[in-house]
């Protein structure tokens, strides 16, 4: 069964704009990750944030985590057409060794 | 490294037939995961192996599904008999045991059961 719910389900923006996606989850976690999936391809790991971290950066990606609200956000700055993909959050439900994926946000960046 | 390899990439079969999906994890990775992705249910974890041993198969939908990992470089997911509701994309992923948060996914097998 799914653990996370991403919001919005779909997002369409112009190239150069920032894209923000949110993830809410239900149980306590040790780690939360974000993955990207291009159409017809497997998932690609983007970034991990641990439960004791509040914010993490990687290039144009910024992830925040609020464990009190059981939510996370992924910000992609200065979006590019190549960022068009589905983005998933995954949490470990406190197990540390298995991850459960949300329903995904479909991002379209218009050139 | 070639990455995670899955075969076949596409499979079309008739209801009642046996289906076998194959996965070769990245060399040196000792954790392997099978997932199923559908529009309705999203990405579901089916089973997780560590050092070739099944650790958690609670996500396997029913007895028609079985998975094996006879050695560190090969795993299979079998569906017998197959049903139309099994139609989905099946992904295999691998990782190092101490870095299971960084899973490497294969390209997936798109299964269609008619």
HADDOCK unambig.tbl for C-alpha pairs under 7 A between the chains (distance, minus, plus):
assign (segid A and resid 1 and name CA) (segid B and resid 44 and name CA) 6.34 0.50 0.50
assign (segid A and resid 2 and name CA) (segid B and resid 44 and name CA) 6.76 0.50 0.50
assign (segid A and resid 41 and name CA) (segid B and resid 107 and name CA) 5.24 0.50 0.50
assign (segid A and resid 42 and name CA) (segid B and resid 105 and name CA) 5.36 0.50 0.50
assign (segid A and resid 42 and name CA) (segid B and resid 106 and name CA) 5.62 0.50 0.50
assign (segid A and resid 42 and name CA) (segid B and resid 107 and name CA) 4.65 0.50 0.50
assign (segid A and resid 42 and name CA) (segid B and resid 108 and name CA) 6.20 0.50 0.50
assign (segid A and resid 43 and name CA) (segid B and resid 105 and name CA) 5.68 0.50 0.50
assign (segid A and resid 44 and name CA) (segid B and resid 104 and name CA) 6.77 0.50 0.50
assign (segid A and resid 44 and name CA) (segid B and resid 105 and name CA) 6.81 0.50 0.50
assign (segid A and resid 45 and name CA) (segid B and resid 102 and name CA) 6.24 0.50 0.50
assign (segid A and resid 45 and name CA) (segid B and resid 103 and name CA) 6.73 0.50 0.50
assign (segid A and resid 97 and name CA) (segid B and resid 100 and name CA) 5.75 0.50 0.50
assign (segid A and resid 100 and name CA) (segid B and resid 45 and name CA) 6.68 0.50 0.50
assign (segid A and resid 101 and name CA) (segid B and resid 43 and name CA) 6.00 0.50 0.50
assign (segid A and resid 103 and name CA) (segid B and resid 42 and name CA) 5.29 0.50 0.50
